């Protein structure tokens, strides 16, 4: 894996990869410093930090057609979201920059039979266009909220844009003749069998049956047989025969049932009815599919959980408990009245919080990760739940690191969020997020009412849903292997003299808190972190370890990263005060053969030892 060149996608040659190779310590520093030898080689990156090249290309074409020369744009799936971005930028940017903002929305031109066949996909795009100096403010919104379009949506809609099948929202539709003049075959990957379907029988022709418009036929139109055939052919060529639109709704349902723990086997869509939701690993018999919400990425699930709580309960400060993933803290600080930050997730932190509550402090919600990233600290959910019940605040738990195949935190939370991009998918080629509203929670009715009124529909793009469902079919069995591999790696790291500290739920001081929520047969997850006695040891270890090296976690292959350097480069001393060593190395363990992956880390440890011997 050391041979993945700097800036190349992880996995290699993957158009919609969600990680990028930074294979040496120096390349991570070079990325953070914006050095050309790294940045100019980057073909992709983690999607909330690096705007995908296909999104940038579409944004440029929109500006060329609708915006002032030299302006830039960021793209969103709905005009409501674009409006939120514009409001955020205007609240931060100088007046001259704020005045440069415009928002345009593009929707399907349904005057064309080919376009009508695409209606079930709702292929819309909204752009916030601005002067270049406003980009840093727009980029903050993009990164923090996860509201931006996915690269697959952008690529698909860009094709429609080029074909004249998108129009400005609110304008009269173009004539059918003009809109249908050019029907190109679209991006190359829509013209071949997907690799995930290699060897499978092609699906039947696309039939968006959810809306009753079989084979692209619109009941209100007088489409000729020739036009109807053309529409169906266009839809097949654009979307791909193996990505049948009629599978999108069942795919959503299957994903939600896996998240609930009601569907654990590898289930082929259409092969048999999905199992009942009443029997699930969450231990909540009244949990319904409608209590589970899907989002384009994990951070967007957190952002919308925060939005829902503000909408349901009104503006109050929140609590961010434990060393945070960077954008969770930014959401709580920038979108609403702010937050109180407890960086250690310790019992003494809870003592201080309890004292504030007794003195009359009121809070909207308590946000924590279980376990935390990257220190794997496990908050005391029993005590947190008791405080929430007594002092009237909501509890939001991010279970991404622990995963719902290992732990069940829902009984202690009002909302449970997760990044499906990580181990739920595993293939590192699609984004997704989820939020569960606990039906037994105090705020359930108010949260549900807000969601029904204010959560935008169809922000999770159909093709991303199809990929996520297929990737996640073997989720439960993969977790077992990853748990075992992580234990084996810990067994050689923990006693090694070069290692100053190992962070893993099984070995941290807060391990008893993990045991409270650990499922029978569950393990301790696939994420661990290590620190060394000396920085040169960390550098030698990282440069030698023969794994993929880049941002993200939860991949089916082992992925290593100098996490604090990469996530907190401009605030490393701030991170250090909360126990996050600037030279910490985070390891996300994959599915390799156990003996082989252990040998990889033994080799890297020998490199760290050599530094010690030569000093």
KOLZA-12501 format. One record per residue (C-alpha): residue in three letters; x, y, z. Coordinates in steps of 0.5 Angstrom, whole numbers, padded with zeros to 4 digits, always signed. Example, Ala and Ser with C-alpha at 12.3 -4.5 7.8 and 13.67 -1.06 7.14 Angstrom:
2
ala+0025-0009+0016
ser+0027-0002+0014
This chain:
615
unk+0000+0000+0000
unk+0006+0005+0001
unk+0006+0005-0007
unk+0000+0009-0007
unk+0003+0016-0010
unk+0001+0022-0006
unk-0005+0025-0008
unk-0008+0019-0011
unk-0015+0017-0009
unk-0016+0011-0004
unk-0018+0006-0006
unk-0014+0007-0013
unk-0017+0009-0019
unk-0024+0010-0016
unk-0028+0016-0019
unk-0032+0017-0012
unk-0027+0015-0007
unk-0027+0019+0000
unk-0020+0019+0002
unk-0013+0021-0001
unk-0006+0018-0001
unk-0002+0022+0004
unk+0004+0017+0005
unk+0009+0020+0009
unk+0009+0025+0015
unk+0012+0030+0010
unk+0006+0030+0005
unk+0001+0031+0011
unk+0005+0037+0013
unk+0006+0039+0006
unk-0002+0038+0005
unk-0003+0043+0011
unk+0002+0048+0009
unk-0001+0048+0002
unk+0005+0046-0001
unk+0005+0045-0009
unk+0008+0038-0009
unk+0002+0036-0005
unk-0004+0040-0007
unk-0003+0040-0014
unk-0002+0032-0015
unk-0009+0031-0011
unk-0014+0028-0015
unk-0019+0028-0010
unk-0020+0028-0002
unk-0024+0028+0004
unk-0031+0030+0000
unk-0032+0036+0006
unk-0025+0038+0006
unk-0024+0038-0002
unk-0029+0039-0007
unk-0029+0034-0012
unk-0027+0036-0019
unk-0033+0034-0022
unk-0037+0039-0017
unk-0032+0044-0019
unk-0033+0043-0026
unk-0040+0043-0026
unk-0040+0050-0022
unk-0035+0053-0027
unk-0040+0052-0032
unk-0046+0054-0028
unk-0042+0061-0027
unk-0040+0061-0034
unk-0047+0061-0036
unk-0051+0065-0031
unk-0046+0069-0026
unk-0041+0075-0027
unk-0034+0073-0030
unk-0029+0071-0025
unk-0034+0069-0020
unk-0034+0062-0016
unk-0040+0058-0014
unk-0041+0052-0009
unk-0047+0047-0011
unk-0053+0044-0006
unk-0058+0040-0007
unk-0064+0044-0006
unk-0065+0052-0006
unk-0067+0052+0001
unk-0060+0049+0003
unk-0057+0054-0002
unk-0061+0060+0002
unk-0058+0057+0009
unk-0051+0058+0006
unk-0052+0065+0003
unk-0055+0067+0010
unk-0049+0064+0013
unk-0044+0068+0008
unk-0047+0074+0009
unk-0047+0074+0017
unk-0039+0073+0016
unk-0037+0077+0010
unk-0036+0084+0009
unk-0042+0088+0006
unk-0038+0088-0001
unk-0037+0081-0001
unk-0044+0079+0002
unk-0047+0084-0004
unk-0044+0079-0009
unk-0048+0073-0007
unk-0053+0070-0012
unk-0057+0064-0011
unk-0060+0060-0018
unk-0064+0054-0018
unk-0064+0049-0024
unk-0069+0044-0024
unk-0071+0038-0029
unk-0075+0041-0036
unk-0080+0036-0036
unk-0083+0039-0043
unk-0078+0033-0046
unk-0081+0026-0045
unk-0074+0024-0043
unk-0073+0029-0038
unk-0080+0026-0035
unk-0077+0019-0035
unk-0072+0022-0030
unk-0077+0026-0025
unk-0077+0020-0020
unk-0070+0022-0019
unk-0071+0029-0017
unk-0065+0032-0021
unk-0064+0039-0018
unk-0058+0043-0017
unk-0058+0050-0013
unk-0052+0054-0014
unk-0049+0060-0009
unk-0045+0065-0014
unk-0040+0070-0011
unk-0034+0074-0012
unk-0028+0069-0011
unk-0026+0073-0004
unk-0032+0070-0001
unk-0030+0063-0002
unk-0027+0062+0005
unk-0034+0063+0008
unk-0038+0059+0003
unk-0033+0053+0004
unk-0034+0054+0012
unk-0041+0052+0011
unk-0040+0047+0006
unk-0035+0043+0011
unk-0038+0044+0017
unk-0045+0042+0015
unk-0044+0037+0010
unk-0050+0040+0006
unk-0046+0040-0001
unk-0048+0036-0007
unk-0045+0029-0008
unk-0040+0028-0013
unk-0045+0023-0016
unk-0051+0028-0016
unk-0046+0033-0019
unk-0044+0029-0025
unk-0051+0026-0027
unk-0054+0033-0027
unk-0048+0036-0030
unk-0050+0031-0036
unk-0057+0034-0036
unk-0054+0041-0036
unk-0050+0040-0042
unk-0056+0036-0045
unk-0061+0042-0044
unk-0065+0038-0040
unk-0064+0043-0034
unk-0068+0050-0033
unk-0068+0055-0028
unk-0073+0054-0023
unk-0079+0059-0024
unk-0078+0060-0032
unk-0082+0057-0037
unk-0080+0050-0039
unk-0076+0050-0046
unk-0080+0047-0052
unk-0079+0039-0052
unk-0076+0040-0059
unk-0070+0044-0056
unk-0069+0040-0050
unk-0069+0034-0053
unk-0064+0036-0059
unk-0058+0033-0056
unk-0059+0026-0052
unk-0052+0024-0050
unk-0050+0018-0047
unk-0047+0021-0041
unk-0041+0020-0037
unk-0037+0013-0038
unk-0039+0010-0032
unk-0046+0010-0034
unk-0045+0006-0040
unk-0042+0000-0037
unk-0044-0006-0032
unk-0042-0003-0025
unk-0036-0007-0022
unk-0040-0009-0016
unk-0045-0012-0021
unk-0040-0016-0024
unk-0043-0023-0026
unk-0050-0021-0024
unk-0056-0022-0029
unk-0057-0015-0032
unk-0064-0012-0029
unk-0070-0011-0032
unk-0071-0004-0036
unk-0072+0002-0031
unk-0079+0003-0028
unk-0080+0008-0024
unk-0086+0005-0021
unk-0086+0009-0014
unk-0089+0014-0018
unk-0093+0010-0022
unk-0090+0012-0029
unk-0088+0005-0031
unk-0082+0005-0036
unk-0082+0013-0036
unk-0089+0014-0039
unk-0093+0020-0036
unk-0100+0019-0035
unk-0102+0026-0036
unk-0098+0026-0043
unk-0100+0024-0050
unk-0093+0021-0051
unk-0092+0017-0057
unk-0089+0010-0057
unk-0083+0012-0060
unk-0082+0018-0055
unk-0083+0013-0050
unk-0078+0008-0052
unk-0073+0014-0053
unk-0074+0016-0046
unk-0073+0009-0043
unk-0067+0008-0047
unk-0064+0015-0045
unk-0066+0013-0038
unk-0062+0007-0038
unk-0056+0010-0041
unk-0056+0016-0036
unk-0057+0012-0030
unk-0055+0005-0032
unk-0059-0001-0032
unk-0056-0004-0026
unk-0058+0002-0022
unk-0066+0001-0023
unk-0070+0007-0020
unk-0075+0002-0017
unk-0070-0001-0012
unk-0068+0006-0009
unk-0074+0006-0004
unk-0073-0001-0002
unk-0065+0000-0001
unk-0067+0006+0003
unk-0071+0001+0007
unk-0066-0004+0008
unk-0061+0001+0010
unk-0065+0003+0015
unk-0067-0004+0018
unk-0059-0005+0018
unk-0058+0001+0022
unk-0064-0001+0027
unk-0061-0008+0028
unk-0067-0011+0025
unk-0063-0014+0018
unk-0056-0017+0020
unk-0056-0022+0014
unk-0054-0021+0007
unk-0060-0019+0004
unk-0061-0019-0004
unk-0066-0013-0005
unk-0073-0017-0008
unk-0071-0024-0006
unk-0075-0024+0000
unk-0079-0019+0004
unk-0075-0015+0009
unk-0076-0017+0016
unk-0080-0014+0022
unk-0077-0008+0025
unk-0080-0010+0032
unk-0074-0015+0033
unk-0068-0011+0033
unk-0061-0010+0037
unk-0063-0003+0039
unk-0068-0006+0044
unk-0073-0001+0043
unk-0079-0005+0040
unk-0083+0001+0038
unk-0078+0003+0034
unk-0080+0005+0027
unk-0077+0006+0020
unk-0080+0013+0020
unk-0076+0014+0026
unk-0069+0013+0022
unk-0067+0019+0018
unk-0062+0018+0012
unk-0057+0024+0010
unk-0052+0025+0005
unk-0046+0025+0010
unk-0045+0024+0018
unk-0044+0031+0019
unk-0050+0033+0016
unk-0054+0028+0021
unk-0051+0032+0026
unk-0052+0039+0023
unk-0059+0037+0022
unk-0060+0034+0029
unk-0058+0040+0032
unk-0063+0044+0027
unk-0068+0039+0030
unk-0067+0041+0037
unk-0066+0048+0036
unk-0073+0048+0032
unk-0076+0043+0037
unk-0074+0047+0044
unk-0072+0054+0042
unk-0065+0057+0042
unk-0060+0055+0048
unk-0053+0053+0049
unk-0051+0046+0048
unk-0045+0042+0051
unk-0040+0039+0047
unk-0037+0033+0051
unk-0030+0030+0050
unk-0025+0032+0045
unk-0029+0033+0039
unk-0029+0031+0032
unk-0027+0038+0029
unk-0034+0040+0025
unk-0038+0038+0031
unk-0036+0043+0035
unk-0036+0048+0030
unk-0043+0047+0028
unk-0045+0048+0036
unk-0041+0054+0036
unk-0043+0057+0029
unk-0050+0055+0028
unk-0054+0058+0034
unk-0053+0061+0041
unk-0046+0057+0042
unk-0044+0051+0047
unk-0040+0050+0053
unk-0034+0045+0052
unk-0031+0040+0056
unk-0025+0037+0053
unk-0023+0031+0057
unk-0030+0027+0058
unk-0028+0025+0065
unk-0032+0024+0071
unk-0029+0031+0074
unk-0032+0034+0068
unk-0039+0031+0069
unk-0038+0034+0076
unk-0037+0041+0074
unk-0043+0040+0069
unk-0047+0038+0075
unk-0045+0044+0079
unk-0047+0049+0073
unk-0054+0045+0073
unk-0056+0045+0080
unk-0054+0053+0080
unk-0059+0054+0075
unk-0056+0053+0068
unk-0060+0051+0062
unk-0058+0047+0056
unk-0061+0045+0049
unk-0057+0038+0048
unk-0051+0034+0050
unk-0047+0032+0044
unk-0042+0026+0045
unk-0038+0021+0041
unk-0038+0014+0044
unk-0032+0012+0044
unk-0029+0019+0042
unk-0024+0020+0036
unk-0018+0019+0037
unk-0018+0018+0044
unk-0023+0013+0044
unk-0025+0015+0051
unk-0032+0013+0053
unk-0037+0018+0057
unk-0041+0015+0063
unk-0048+0015+0059
unk-0051+0012+0065
unk-0050+0019+0069
unk-0051+0023+0063
unk-0058+0020+0062
unk-0060+0021+0069
unk-0057+0029+0069
unk-0061+0030+0062
unk-0068+0027+0065
unk-0067+0031+0072
unk-0065+0038+0068
unk-0069+0037+0062
unk-0063+0037+0056
unk-0063+0032+0050
unk-0057+0027+0049
unk-0054+0026+0042
unk-0049+0021+0041
unk-0045+0019+0035
unk-0044+0012+0035
unk-0039+0012+0029
unk-0033+0009+0032
unk-0036+0004+0036
unk-0041+0002+0031
unk-0048-0001+0032
unk-0046-0008+0031
unk-0042-0007+0037
unk-0046-0003+0042
unk-0053+0000+0043
unk-0053+0007+0046
unk-0060+0008+0044
unk-0063+0007+0051
unk-0059+0013+0053
unk-0060+0018+0048
unk-0065+0022+0045
unk-0062+0022+0038
unk-0056+0017+0036
unk-0052+0019+0030
unk-0047+0016+0025
unk-0043+0017+0019
unk-0045+0011+0014
unk-0039+0013+0010
unk-0034+0009+0015
unk-0035+0002+0017
unk-0042+0001+0015
unk-0040+0002+0008
unk-0033+0000+0008
unk-0031+0001+0001
unk-0029+0008+0001
unk-0033+0010-0005
unk-0040+0013-0002
unk-0042+0018+0003
unk-0048+0017+0008
unk-0050+0019+0015
unk-0056+0017+0019
unk-0060+0020+0025
unk-0065+0016+0030
unk-0070+0019+0034
unk-0071+0015+0040
unk-0079+0014+0040
unk-0079+0013+0048
unk-0075+0020+0049
unk-0078+0026+0052
unk-0077+0031+0046
unk-0079+0025+0040
unk-0086+0029+0038
unk-0083+0035+0038
unk-0077+0033+0034
unk-0081+0029+0029
unk-0086+0035+0028
unk-0080+0039+0026
unk-0077+0034+0022
unk-0083+0033+0018
unk-0084+0040+0017
unk-0077+0042+0016
unk-0072+0036+0013
unk-0071+0037+0006
unk-0073+0031+0002
unk-0069+0027-0003
unk-0062+0031-0001
unk-0059+0024-0001
unk-0058+0022-0008
unk-0061+0016-0011
unk-0054+0013-0014
unk-0051+0014-0007
unk-0057+0010-0004
unk-0056+0004-0008
unk-0048+0004-0007
unk-0049+0005+0000
unk-0054-0001+0001
unk-0050-0006-0003
unk-0044-0004+0000
unk-0047-0005+0007
unk-0050-0012+0006
unk-0044-0016+0009
unk-0043-0010+0015
unk-0045-0015+0021
unk-0040-0020+0018
unk-0034-0015+0017
unk-0035-0012+0024
unk-0033-0019+0027
unk-0027-0020+0023
unk-0025-0012+0024
unk-0026-0013+0032
unk-0021-0019+0032
unk-0016-0016+0027
unk-0016-0010+0032
unk-0015-0014+0038
unk-0009-0018+0035
unk-0006-0011+0033
unk-0007-0008+0040
unk-0003-0015+0043
unk+0003-0013+0039
unk+0003-0005+0040
unk+0001-0005+0048
unk+0007-0008+0051
unk+0012-0005+0046
unk+0017+0000+0049
unk+0017+0005+0043
unk+0009+0006+0045
unk+0008+0011+0050
unk+0000+0010+0050
unk-0005+0006+0047
unk-0012+0008+0046
unk-0017+0003+0045
unk-0024+0002+0048
unk-0021-0005+0052
unk-0015-0001+0055
unk-0017+0006+0056
unk-0019+0008+0064
unk-0027+0009+0061
unk-0027+0002+0059
unk-0033+0000+0064
unk-0037+0005+0061
unk-0036+0001+0054
unk-0038-0005+0058
unk-0045-0002+0060
unk-0047-0001+0052
unk-0043-0007+0049
unk-0048-0012+0046
unk-0047-0019+0047
unk-0042-0022+0042
unk-0040-0015+0041
unk-0033-0013+0040
unk-0029-0006+0041
unk-0029-0004+0034
unk-0023-0003+0029
unk-0020+0004+0031
unk-0014+0005+0036
unk-0009+0011+0037
unk-0002+0010+0039
unk+0003+0015+0041
unk+0011+0015+0042
unk+0016+0017+0047
unk+0019+0021+0041
unk+0017+0025+0035
unk+0022+0021+0030
unk+0019+0015+0033
unk+0012+0017+0030
unk+0015+0019+0024
unk+0019+0013+0022
unk+0013+0008+0024
unk+0008+0012+0020
unk+0013+0012+0014
unk+0014+0005+0014
unk+0008+0002+0016
unk+0005-0001+0009
unk-0002+0001+0009
unk-0006+0006+0006
unk-0005+0012+0009
unk-0010+0018+0009
unk-0016+0021+0012
unk-0023+0018+0014
unk-0023+0011+0018
unk-0028+0005+0017
unk-0025+0002+0011
unk-0025-0005+0009
unk-0017-0004+0009
unk-0013-0002+0014
unk-0012+0006+0014
unk-0007+0010+0018
unk-0006+0017+0019
unk-0003+0022+0023
unk-0010+0025+0026
unk-0008+0031+0030
unk-0003+0034+0025
unk-0008+0033+0020
unk-0015+0035+0023
unk-0012+0040+0028
unk-0005+0043+0025
unk-0007+0050+0026
unk-0009+0049+0034
unk-0004+0043+0036
unk-0002+0046+0042
unk-0010+0047+0044
unk-0011+0039+0042
unk-0005+0037+0047
unk-0008+0040+0053
unk-0014+0035+0052
unk-0009+0029+0051
unk-0009+0029+0044
unk-0001+0029+0042
unk+0001+0032+0036
unk+0004+0026+0034
unk-0001+0021+0035
unk-0002+0016+0030
unk-0009+0013+0029
unk-0010+0007+0026
unk-0017+0004+0023
unk-0016-0003+0022
unk-0019-0007+0016
unk-0020-0014+0013
unk-0013-0017+0012
unk-0011-0024+0014
unk-0009-0023+0021
unk-0002-0026+0021
unk-0001-0021+0015
unk-0003-0015+0018
unk+0000-0016+0025
unk+0007-0017+0021
unk+0006-0010+0017
unk+0006-0007+0024
unk+0011-0011+0027
unk+0016-0008+0021
unk+0013-0001+0023
unk+0015-0002+0030
unk+0022-0004+0028
unk+0023+0002+0024
unk+0021+0006+0031
unk+0026+0002+0035
unk+0032+0003+0030
unk+0030+0011+0031
unk+0031+0009+0039
unk+0037+0005+0038
unk+0041+0011+0033
unk+0039+0016+0038
